[in-house]
Amino acid sequence: MIAPLFRRGRLALCVAALLTLVAGCDKEPAKPEPPKVDTYTRASWDELPVTSDADLLAGFNAWRSACARLAKDPVWAPTCASAVQVPEDPAAIRAFLKAQLEVFSLRNARNSPQGLITGYYEPVYAGSLEQSEQTPVPVYGIPEDLIVVSLDSLYPELKGKRLRGRLEGRVLKPYDDAAAIRSNGVNAPVLAWLTDPMDLQFLQIQGSGRIQLESGRQLRIGYADQNGHPYRPVGRWLVEQGQLKQEQVSMGSIRDWARANPQRVPELLASNPSFVFFGLNPDSNEGPRGSLNVPLTAGYSVAIDRKVIPLGSLLWLSTSTPDGNPVIRPVAAQDTGGAIAGEVRADLFWGTGMEAGELAGNMKQQGQIWLLWPKGVPLPNTAPAPAQEKRT
C-alpha cells in the first residue's frame, strides 16, 4: 500500500509546502487586468465560408465515425444519436447541422480570429526487430518503473495534471529526461530498432507511425505514454542557435540540418527533454488512433487544445495548403498534442507516407476555426480537462 500512502501523505505535504511558500512571498503590485476576450463569439451559418459537397460529406463522416465513442458523452450523445440516421446527402447534412448546432467563432487572447494551423502525418520508417549496426536506435515501450499519478481526485484545482516519475524508496523522483534515456536506456520492452535517431525524433513528434521491416511487413506503433518532461521544439533550438531563421523551420529543413551536422545531432535532440514511449497498434487500413481512440481521417481530423475545444467536437476550418490552395471544410477534433496550445490552433492530419509528410512538414498557415456546438448546451469552459496527450 505504498502508493496510496505516498499520494495522500507526501504529495499532500509537497503541495501544501508549495502553497505555503507561494503565500509567504512578497506580493508584487497588482497589474491592470487585460481586457476580457470571449473565446467563443456567436456567429451565424451564413458567416461560414462555403465548402464543397465532397468536403462537407467527408468532414461530417469523419466526425460521425466517432459517435459510438461519444455515446455516453452528455454533450454529444443526443446529437450523435440523430446523426447516425442522416443519409449520405449534402443537402440532408446541411439541414441536420443547422437544426442541431450553433456556430461560434474562436478568438485568441488578442481578440483575433486568426491562428496557426499546422499539419501532421503518420510516417513510415525503415527498421528491424533486431538490433544491428544498421538499426541501432531503440523504439521503447512503456518502462516498468514509470509511475503516473493523477492529481485531480485529491486536488480538483489540479484537474488534468499528472505527475510522471519513478519511485526511489517512498519518494517519487522525476523520470529521466530524453538525453539520459538515450545514453543509459530504460527498463522497457524494445518494440523495434530504427536506422536514424532523427527518425525516432520525428516519430515522437507525430505520435504514431509505421516501421517497414525487412520481411516486407509493417509494424504499426502509437503513443502510449511520456516521461513527464515538457516538450520543447527542436526547431526552436535551431533558431536560438542561429542555425535557421524562424520562417525556415520545417521537418525538411530540420532533417537537412541534421544530415549536414551529424556531430551536433545529440545536442539538437537533448534540447527537447520530452521522450515518448510507444505501444503496438493493430495493423489495419484505417488511420492511426488519436486521443479520442478512434481512427483519424486524412484531411478531416485535427489535433486541438482540449482546454479550449473538447475532444469529439465538430469544427469548421478555413485555411490553406502550403502552396496556397484553400482548405475550407468541417473537421473533427479527435486528437491532441503537446505542441498544440491556444484558442485558434489546430494540427491537421494529412495521412500516411511521404506525400502526406511533405504536406504536413511544410504546413504553417494562418486560419480560422468555428466551433459547431449543440443547441441548448452550455459552452465549454476553459478549465484544463484530463488529457491523454498523443503527441509531443
C-alpha positions in Angstrom: 0.0 0.0 0.0 3.0 2.4 -0.6 1.3 4.2 -3.5 -1.8 5.4 -1.6 0.3 6.4 1.4 2.6 8.3 -1.0 -0.3 10.0 -2.8 -2.1 11.2 0.4 1.0 11.7 2.5 4.0 13.0 0.7 2.0 14.5 -2.2 -0.2 16.4 0.2 2.8 17.7 2.2 4.6 18.7 -1.0 1.6 20.6 -2.4 0.9 22.2 1.0 4.5 23.3 1.3 4.4 24.8 -2.2 1.2 26.7 -1.4 2.7 28.0 1.9 5.8 29.1 0.1 3.8 31.0 -2.5 1.5 32.6 0.1 4.6 33.8 2.0 6.2 35.5 -0.9 6.1 39.3 -1.2 3.3 40.3 -3.5 4.1 42.4 -6.5 1.9 45.5 -7.1 -1.3 44.5 -8.8 -1.1 44.8 -12.6 -4.1 46.1 -14.6 -6.4 43.3 -15.8 -6.2 42.8 -19.5 -9.4 43.3 -21.4 -11.6 40.2 -21.2 -11.9 38.3 -24.5 -14.7 36.0 -25.4 -13.1 32.8 -26.7 -16.4 31.8 -28.2 -18.1 34.6 -30.2 -21.5 33.8 -31.5 -21.7 33.7 -35.3 -24.2 32.5 -37.9 -24.2 29.8 -40.5 -24.2 32.4 -43.2 -20.8 33.7 -42.0 -19.1 30.4 -42.6 -17.0 30.2 -45.8 -18.6 27.9 -48.4 -17.3 24.3 -48.7 -17.7 21.8 -51.4 -20.3 19.0 -51.2 -17.4 16.4 -51.2 -15.6 18.1 -48.3 -18.9 18.5 -46.4 -19.7 14.8 -46.7 -16.1 13.7 -45.8 -15.8 16.0 -42.8 -19.3 15.1 -41.5 -18.5 11.3 -41.8 -15.1 11.8 -40.1 -16.9 13.3 -37.1 -19.8 10.8 -37.3 -17.3 7.9 -37.2 -16.6 8.7 -33.5 -20.3 8.7 -32.5 -20.0 5.2 -31.0 -17.2 6.6 -28.8 -19.3 9.6 -27.8 -22.5 7.6 -26.9 -22.0 8.4 -23.2 -20.8 12.0 -23.7 -23.6 14.2 -22.2 -22.7 17.0 -24.7 -22.6 15.0 -28.0 -24.7 11.8 -27.3 -28.1 13.3 -28.3 -26.7 14.8 -31.5 -24.8 11.6 -32.4 -28.0 9.6 -31.9 -29.7 11.6 -34.6 -26.6 11.9 -36.8 -26.4 8.2 -37.5 -29.8 8.5 -39.2 -28.7 11.2 -41.6 -28.3 10.0 -45.2 -25.2 10.5 -47.3 -26.6 13.5 -48.9 -25.1 17.0 -48.7 -28.5 18.8 -48.5 -29.6 16.5 -45.7 -26.3 17.0 -43.8 -26.6 20.8 -44.1 -30.2 20.7 -42.8 -29.2 18.5 -39.9 -26.2 20.6 -38.9 -28.3 23.9 -39.0 -31.1 22.3 -37.0 -28.8 20.8 -34.3 -25.8 23.0 -33.9 -24.9 26.7 -33.3 -21.9 28.5 -34.7 -19.2 30.1 -32.6 -16.1 31.9 -33.9 -13.0 31.1 -31.8 -10.8 34.1 -30.8 -7.4 34.3 -29.2 -6.3 36.4 -26.3 -5.7 39.4 -28.7 -9.4 39.1 -29.8 -8.2 37.9 -33.3 -10.0 35.1 -35.1 -6.7 34.2 -36.9 -4.5 31.5 -35.6 -1.8 28.9 -36.5 -2.8 25.8 -38.5 -0.1 23.2 -38.9 -0.1 19.6 -40.1 1.0 16.1 -39.0 1.0 12.7 -40.5 1.8 9.0 -40.0 5.4 8.4 -41.1 6.9 5.2 -42.4 10.5 4.4 -41.5 12.8 1.5 -42.2 13.6 -0.7 -39.2 14.1 -4.1 -37.7 13.0 -6.3 -34.9 16.7 -7.0 -34.2 19.5 -4.6 -33.1 22.4 -4.2 -35.6 24.9 -1.7 -36.8 22.4 -0.6 -39.4 19.5 -0.4 -36.8 20.9 0.9 -33.5 18.1 3.2 -32.3 15.5 1.5 -30.0 11.8 2.3 -30.0 10.8 1.8 -26.4 7.5 0.6 -25.0 6.3 1.8 -21.5 9.1 1.4 -18.9 8.4 -1.0 -16.0 9.3 1.7 -13.4 7.3 4.6 -14.9 4.8 5.8 -12.3 1.8 8.1 -13.4 -0.1 9.9 -10.7 -3.3 11.7 -11.5 -3.9 14.6 -9.1 -7.5 15.6 -9.7 -9.0 13.1 -7.3 -7.2 14.8 -4.4 -6.9 18.3 -5.7 -9.7 19.4 -8.0 -7.8 22.6 -8.8 -5.1 20.5 -10.4 -7.6 18.8 -12.8 -5.9 17.3 -15.8 -2.4 17.5 -14.2 -0.4 14.3 -13.9 2.9 13.6 -12.3 5.3 11.1 -14.0 8.3 9.7 -12.3 9.9 6.7 -10.7 9.9 5.6 -7.1 13.1 5.7 -5.1 12.1 4.2 -1.8 9.0 6.1 -0.8 9.9 9.2 -2.8 8.7 10.0 -6.4 11.6 11.3 -8.4 11.4 12.9 -11.9 11.8 10.4 -14.6 14.9 10.6 -16.8 14.9 13.2 -19.5 15.4 12.3 -23.1 19.2 12.7 -23.1 19.5 10.4 -20.2 17.2 7.8 -21.7 19.2 7.8 -25.0 22.5 7.5 -23.1 21.5 5.0 -20.4 18.5 3.2 -21.8 15.4 2.3 -19.7 13.9 -0.9 -18.3 11.3 -1.2 -21.1 10.4 -3.5 -23.9 12.0 -2.6 -27.3 9.3 -2.7 -29.9 11.7 -2.2 -32.9 15.0 -0.7 -33.9 15.4 2.2 -36.3 18.3 3.3 -38.5 18.4 7.0 -37.6 17.9 8.9 -34.3 16.1 11.7 -36.3 13.6 9.1 -37.4 12.8 8.4 -33.8 12.5 12.1 -33.0 10.0 12.7 -35.8 8.1 9.6 -34.8 7.8 11.0 -31.4 6.6 14.4 -32.7 4.0 12.8 -34.9 2.9 10.4 -32.2 2.3 7.4 -34.4 3.9 5.7 -37.4 4.8 2.5 -39.3 8.1 0.7 -39.3 8.9 -1.1 -42.5 10.6 -4.4 -41.7 13.0 -6.4 -43.9 10.3 -9.1 -44.4 8.0 -6.5 -46.1 5.7 -6.4 -43.1 4.9 -3.1 -41.5 4.8 -2.7 -37.7 2.3 -0.1 -36.6 3.0 1.9 -33.4 1.4 4.7 -31.5 1.8 6.9 -28.4 1.5 5.0 -25.1 3.0 7.4 -22.5 5.6 10.0 -21.9 8.5 10.7 -19.5 6.8 13.7 -17.9 9.3 16.4 -19.1 8.0 19.4 -21.1 8.1 19.3 -24.9 10.4 21.8 -26.5 10.5 22.0 -30.3 13.9 21.2 -31.7 13.2 23.8 -34.4 13.2 26.5 -31.7 16.7 25.4 -30.6 18.0 25.7 -34.2 16.6 29.2 -34.3 18.1 30.1 -31.0 21.5 28.8 -32.1 21.3 30.9 -35.3 21.2 27.8 -37.5 17.8 28.5 -39.1 15.5 31.5 -39.3 12.1 31.1 -37.8 10.4 31.1 -41.2 12.7 28.4 -42.5 11.8 25.8 -39.8 10.1 22.7 -41.2 10.6 19.0 -40.9 12.5 19.1 -44.1 14.9 21.9 -43.0 15.5 20.2 -39.6 16.3 16.9 -41.4 18.7 18.6 -43.8 20.5 20.4 -41.0 20.9 17.1 -39.1 22.4 15.4 -42.2 24.8 18.3 -42.6 25.8 18.4 -38.9 25.8 14.8 -37.6 28.2 15.7 -34.8 25.6 18.1 -33.4 22.6 15.8 -33.6 22.9 14.7 -29.9 22.9 18.3 -28.9 19.9 19.0 -31.0 18.0 16.1 -29.6 19.0 17.0 -26.0 17.3 20.4 -26.4 13.9 18.6 -26.1 13.7 16.8 -22.7 10.4 15.1 -23.6 10.5 11.4 -24.6 7.6 9.3 -25.9 7.0 5.6 -25.2 5.1 3.6 -27.8 2.7 0.7 -28.0 1.8 -1.7 -30.8 -1.4 -0.8 -32.7 -3.5 -3.2 -34.8 -2.3 -3.2 -38.4 -5.3 -2.1 -40.5 -6.2 0.1 -43.4 -7.7 2.7 -41.1 -5.8 5.7 -39.9 -3.9 5.8 -36.7 -5.9 6.3 -33.5 -5.8 9.7 -31.9 -6.5 10.8 -28.3 -10.2 10.1 -28.7 -9.2 6.5 -29.6 -10.9 6.5 -33.0 -9.1 6.2 -36.3 -8.1 9.5 -37.8 -9.3 10.5 -41.2 -6.7 12.1 -43.5 -7.6 15.7 -44.3 -10.6 15.8 -41.8 -9.2 15.0 -38.3 -7.4 17.6 -36.3 -5.5 17.8 -33.1 -6.6 20.6 -30.8 -6.0 22.1 -27.4 -8.7 20.4 -25.3 -8.6 23.2 -22.7 -10.5 25.2 -25.4 -12.1 22.6 -27.7 -13.5 19.3 -26.2 -12.4 16.1 -27.9 -15.2 14.9 -30.2 -16.3 18.4 -31.3 -17.2 19.3 -34.8 -15.3 22.3 -36.2 -15.4 24.4 -39.4 -11.9 25.1 -40.6 -10.7 27.8 -43.1 -7.0 27.8 -44.0 -4.8 26.9 -47.0 -2.2 24.3 -48.0 1.5 25.4 -48.2 1.1 26.1 -51.9 -1.9 28.3 -51.3 -4.9 26.1 -52.2 -7.9 26.8 -49.9 -8.8 24.3 -47.3 -12.4 25.0 -46.2 -14.3 22.1 -44.6 -15.8 20.6 -41.4 -13.2 18.8 -39.4 -13.4 16.5 -36.3 -11.4 17.3 -33.1 -10.1 13.8 -32.5 -6.5 14.2 -31.3 -4.3 16.4 -29.0 -0.6 17.2 -28.9 1.9 18.8 -26.5 2.7 21.5 -29.1 -0.9 22.3 -29.9 -1.9 25.0 -27.5 -4.1 28.1 -27.8 -7.6 29.1 -28.7 -7.3 29.3 -32.5 -4.9 26.4 -33.0 -5.2 23.2 -34.9 -3.0 20.5 -36.4 -4.5 18.9 -39.5 -3.8 15.2 -40.0 -2.8 14.5 -43.6 -2.5 10.7 -43.8 0.3 8.2 -44.1 3.6 8.2 -46.0 5.9 10.5 -47.9 3.3 12.6 -49.8 1.4 13.3 -46.6 4.7 14.1 -44.9 5.5 16.7 -47.5 2.2 18.5 -46.9 2.4 18.2 -43.1 6.0 19.2 -42.8 5.6 22.5 -44.7 2.2 23.5 -43.3 2.4 26.6 -41.1 -0.6 28.6 -42.2 -2.9 31.2 -40.8 -6.5 30.1 -40.5 -9.9 30.5 -38.7 -11.8 27.9 -36.7 -15.5 27.9 -35.8 -16.9 25.6 -33.1 -20.2 23.9 -34.1 -21.9 23.3 -30.7 -25.1 21.5 -29.8 -28.0 23.9 -29.3 -29.1 24.4 -25.7 -25.8 23.0 -24.3 -23.6 25.4 -22.2 -20.4 26.3 -23.9 -17.2 24.5 -22.8 -15.3 26.2 -20.1 -11.6 26.8 -20.4 -10.5 24.9 -17.3 -8.0 22.1 -18.1 -9.5 18.7 -18.6 -7.9 15.4 -18.2 -5.9 14.6 -21.3 -4.1 11.7 -22.9 -1.6 13.6 -25.0 -1.0 11.6 -28.1 1.9 13.7 -29.5 4.7 15.8 -28.3 
